[in-house]
């Protein structure tokens, strides 16, 4: 199926198609939310996860984008094999770009970009590409073969709500050139903003332990443990209690694919891009994009926990 670049057609497809095809492009080692999104995608019965691709990142956890991509690849394998040790789901993982784009016309070829192109061409239906890390792999695929735009739709976690003006959150600021490629090339885009929208998808160690600890196989305990390691300081040496919640941004893309008609506000808006400094600006043509302005936090996490608990796990 081709989407004909019509946003109503795409939204109807998301809401009514029993099983959606997905490629998950993820900086899996950057934080802890990607592991949640991987688990959600792998265990959702209405998602056909074609592959996972490792996105680059660079921060205190990786000295270079290439190191970030490799660490993401290894963490992706770890989570996949924890969920599916026998390989019954047959989900391939691919290494990503070793660097960011240098400009908006030159791709960074990688195993990920090459297989994104192949998988889109092989599919008989629309392929959704959830970009939940830096955008380099997908932008490179689009530069290498623009014809994939006819069947692919990008779900883009990142940037900020339009009202802020400044789109510079972590995913976008790493590779603004890649963001501009995606926004400006003409491929249909669904924007799931970070600050002002997906930032409200938060949970706590108590909630995670209640729903998943010893109730959802090895992966359930792993998701609890990485959250505790990242956030959990129950009380300090003076007995002061530290209560906190943690945003799990990246599950938004999976929740949107599963229940776009129930758990969020989504609208068709004029297409936008960002300038060289990462500020939103109008494209000024007749193109549109899908824009999510709000998620029902409770509904998203209810579906997340239920999906994992109902899955057949070892």
Secondary structure, DSSP 8 states (H G I E B T S, - for coil): ---TT-HHHHHHHHHH-SSEEEEEEE-TTTSSHHHHHHHHHHH-TTEEEEEEEE----BTTBSSHHHHHHHHHHHHHHHHHHH-TT-TT--EEE---SS--SSSS-----HHHHHHHHHHHH-SS-EEEEE-S-SHHHHHHHHH-GGGGGTEEEEEE-SB-GGGSB---HHHHH-HHHHHHHHHS--EEEEE-TBTTGGG-EE-HHHHHHHHTTTSHHHHHHHHHHHHHHH---B-TT--B----EE-TTHHHHHHHHHTTTSEEEEEEE-EEE-TTSBEEE--SS-EEEEEEEE-HHHHHHHHHHHHHHS---
